[in-house]
Amino acid sequence: MSDRVVLITAAGSGMGADFARRAASDGYQVALLSSSGKAEALAAELGGIAVTGSNRSTDNLERLVSATFEKWGRIDAVVNSAAHGPKGVVSSLSDQDWLDGMEIYFLNVARIARLVTPIMQEQGGGAIVNISTYGVVQPSTLFPTSSVMRAALRSYTKIYAQTHAANKIRMNNVLPGFVNSMEMEADWMKLIPMGRFAEMSEISGLLSYLISDEAAYITGQDIVIDGGITNSL
């Protein structure tokens, strides 16, 4: 596994950082991006590389992809994490709020996919997994820009998966509920039939599976991991 390389965005803290540790323990070489600079220390700890920058910047993403390819000559997987976008009453959100939501929750994936797809085509395959939200299948008034823009990501993922299946490049979305990577409101617990928030390690375990060869026949899918919140068919 030591020749496998995974690129992880928004990896300075939270689910991105937790998955970076999981991927390194699985034997992957890790390349990390974070706007805070925290990924630099994490990459040093894990024997990987890091770029301080934003997934809202094509230039920053190009630096990460170039540095990764120059060091290891391949990119086997990408895991896209993201920051938190604008919240508020849906009818009161401004145009800029919606544009920021699109930048944070949708274009972050489209940009990196544009950069890594030619590399994955040349090497004969790869896997991209996007950390999305349960709000895609059960839209939440708590997180309107996330629910709406990640619904667009859902469509993009299916189109991308169909387009590149013949190239053995897969793309899937993981749809978490409430995860202990962020500060939680006590009332949110009432929404969860299991009566607890998800552990970051549980999300990382699913991500690990989806980028592995064991998931080679899974593409274009939205996989919910929310403790039973969603009840749609």
Secondary structure by P-SEA (a helix, b strand, c coil): cccbbbbbccccccaaaaaaaaaaaaccccccccccaaaaaaaaaacccccccccccaaaaaaaaaaaaaacccccbbbbbbccccccccccccaaaaaaaaacccaaaaaaaaaaaaaaaaaccbbbbbbccccccccccccaaaaaaaaaaaaaaaaaaaacccccbbbbbbbbcccccccccccccccccccbbbbaaaaaaaaaaaacccccccccbbbbccccccccc
